Amino acid sequence: MLSARIELLQQMPIFGAVRDDALSVLLEAVPSVRVAAGEYFFREQDPAHCMFVLEAGHVAVVKEWQGREMQLHVLGPGDCFGEMALLDLFPRSAAVRAIDDCVAIELAPTDLLRLFEKDSEQFALIQMNIGREMCRRLRITDEMLFEAIMGEKVPSSETNFQSI
């Protein structure tokens, strides 16, 4: 089970180039979370206390707008969500709802602290990777905002906005 989780994490940009032993330390006390289809991992504006790595199932990332939920993305096994909780102290910026029954790894700041205490270099690498991933997403958002301001109607291939 641990080796499968390590392999899953190593395929993700956030954990890219992180050594097996560091991921073992990170994963040694993390829980698995099961969320039934239709239920929420968290809702927009909930306090943020962890991130999730999806092991099984699919989720919809949604935001409420004018009384409706708008789907921003669909994520599947190997994707992560909620990682901003590991860097800032703000409430959740979107909700994440299970499309089908899901299993996810829950990573909290205390898990990263445990890694920091054992291997600060690998901890720093994860923090830099999270920053890079957030910058990548910000660049996509900047481009979408620019296109919206300029009157472009063609959505980016990175999004799939739809009312649900």
C-alpha positions as CSV (number, residue, x, y, z in Angstrom):
1,M,0.0,0.0,0.0
2,L,2.8,2.5,0.9
3,S,4.7,1.8,-2.3
4,A,1.6,2.4,-4.4
5,R,1.0,5.7,-2.6
6,I,4.6,6.8,-3.1
7,E,4.4,5.9,-6.8
8,L,1.1,7.9,-7.0
9,L,2.7,11.0,-5.4
10,Q,5.8,10.8,-7.5
11,Q,3.7,11.2,-10.7
12,M,2.4,14.6,-9.4
13,P,4.1,17.9,-10.0
14,I,3.9,18.8,-6.3
15,F,6.0,15.8,-5.4
16,G,8.2,15.7,-8.4
17,A,11.9,14.8,-7.6
18,V,11.0,14.1,-4.0
19,R,12.9,11.0,-2.7
20,D,11.0,7.7,-1.7
21,D,12.3,8.0,1.9
22,A,11.0,11.5,2.2
23,L,7.6,10.5,0.9
24,S,7.5,7.6,3.3
25,V,8.0,10.0,6.2
26,L,5.3,12.3,4.8
27,L,2.9,9.4,4.5
28,E,3.6,7.5,7.7
29,A,0.6,8.9,9.7
30,V,-1.7,10.3,7.0
31,P,-5.3,9.1,7.0
32,S,-7.3,7.9,4.0
33,V,-10.6,9.7,3.6
34,R,-13.6,8.2,1.9
35,V,-16.3,10.4,0.5
36,A,-19.5,9.0,-1.1
37,A,-20.7,10.2,-4.5
38,G,-22.6,13.5,-4.1
39,E,-20.9,14.4,-0.8
40,Y,-18.4,17.2,-0.4
41,F,-14.7,17.0,0.7
42,F,-15.2,20.6,1.6
43,R,-17.3,23.6,0.7
44,E,-16.4,27.1,-0.5
45,Q,-15.4,29.3,2.5
46,D,-14.9,26.3,4.9
47,P,-11.7,26.7,7.0
48,A,-8.8,25.1,5.2
49,H,-6.7,22.7,7.1
50,C,-5.4,20.1,4.6
51,M,-4.9,19.1,1.0
52,F,-6.1,15.9,-0.6
53,V,-4.5,13.5,-3.2
54,L,-7.2,11.5,-5.0
55,E,-6.5,7.8,-5.0
56,A,-9.8,6.6,-6.5
57,G,-12.9,8.3,-8.0
58,H,-13.6,11.6,-9.6
59,V,-14.4,15.0,-8.1
60,A,-15.9,18.3,-9.4
61,V,-14.3,21.6,-8.3
62,V,-17.2,24.0,-8.1
63,K,-17.8,27.6,-7.2
64,E,-21.1,29.2,-6.3
65,W,-22.2,32.1,-8.5
66,Q,-25.6,33.8,-8.5
67,G,-27.1,30.9,-6.5
68,R,-25.8,28.2,-8.8
69,E,-22.9,25.9,-8.6
70,M,-20.5,26.3,-11.6
71,Q,-18.2,23.4,-12.3
72,L,-14.6,24.6,-12.9
73,H,-12.7,21.3,-13.2
74,V,-13.1,17.5,-13.0
75,L,-10.2,15.8,-11.2
76,G,-9.4,12.1,-11.1
77,P,-7.0,9.6,-9.5
78,G,-3.5,11.2,-9.1
79,D,-4.8,14.7,-8.9
80,C,-4.6,16.9,-5.8
81,F,-6.8,19.7,-4.5
82,G,-6.8,22.0,-1.5
83,E,-3.0,22.5,-1.6
84,M,-3.4,26.3,-0.9
85,A,-4.3,25.2,2.6
86,L,-0.7,24.2,3.1
87,L,0.5,27.7,2.4
88,D,-2.1,30.3,3.4
89,L,-4.6,30.7,6.2
90,F,-7.6,31.6,4.1
91,P,-10.9,29.8,3.8
92,R,-11.5,27.4,0.8
93,S,-11.8,29.3,-2.5
94,A,-14.0,26.6,-4.1
95,A,-15.9,23.5,-3.1
96,V,-14.9,19.9,-4.1
97,R,-17.7,17.4,-4.5
98,A,-17.3,13.7,-5.2
99,I,-18.8,12.6,-8.5
100,D,-18.5,9.0,-7.6
101,D,-17.3,7.2,-4.5
102,C,-13.8,8.6,-3.7
103,V,-10.8,7.7,-1.6
104,A,-8.1,10.3,-1.0
105,I,-5.0,10.8,1.1
106,E,-5.3,13.7,3.5
107,L,-2.1,15.8,4.0
108,A,-2.0,18.4,6.8
109,P,0.6,21.0,7.7
110,T,1.6,18.7,10.6
111,D,2.6,16.0,8.1
112,L,4.8,18.5,6.3
113,L,6.2,19.6,9.7
114,R,7.2,16.0,10.4
115,L,9.0,15.9,7.1
116,F,10.7,19.3,7.8
117,E,12.0,18.0,11.1
118,K,13.6,14.9,9.4
119,D,14.6,16.4,6.0
120,S,14.4,20.1,5.5
121,E,15.7,19.9,2.0
122,Q,12.9,17.6,0.8
123,F,10.4,19.8,2.7
124,A,11.7,22.8,0.8
125,L,11.4,21.0,-2.5
126,I,7.7,20.2,-1.9
127,Q,7.1,23.8,-0.9
128,M,8.8,25.1,-4.1
129,N,6.8,22.6,-6.1
130,I,3.5,23.8,-4.6
131,G,4.5,27.3,-5.4
132,R,5.3,26.4,-9.0
133,E,2.0,24.6,-9.4
134,M,0.1,27.6,-8.0
135,C,2.0,29.9,-10.3
136,R,1.1,27.6,-13.3
137,R,-2.6,27.9,-12.3
138,L,-2.3,31.7,-11.8
139,R,-0.9,32.0,-15.3
140,I,-3.8,30.1,-16.8
141,T,-6.2,32.3,-14.8
142,D,-4.4,35.4,-15.9
143,E,-4.8,34.3,-19.5
144,M,-8.5,33.5,-19.0
145,L,-9.1,36.9,-17.4
146,F,-7.2,38.7,-20.3
147,E,-9.3,36.8,-22.9
148,A,-12.5,37.7,-21.0
149,I,-11.6,41.4,-20.9
150,M,-10.7,41.4,-24.5
151,G,-14.0,39.8,-25.5
152,E,-12.7,36.3,-26.4
153,K,-15.3,33.7,-26.0
154,V,-13.1,30.6,-26.6
155,P,-12.5,28.9,-23.3
156,S,-9.0,27.6,-22.4
157,S,-8.4,23.9,-22.8
158,E,-7.6,23.9,-19.1
159,T,-11.2,24.7,-18.1
160,N,-14.6,23.3,-18.5
161,F,-17.0,25.8,-16.9
162,Q,-20.6,24.6,-16.8
163,S,-23.6,25.2,-14.6
164,I,-24.7,22.2,-12.5
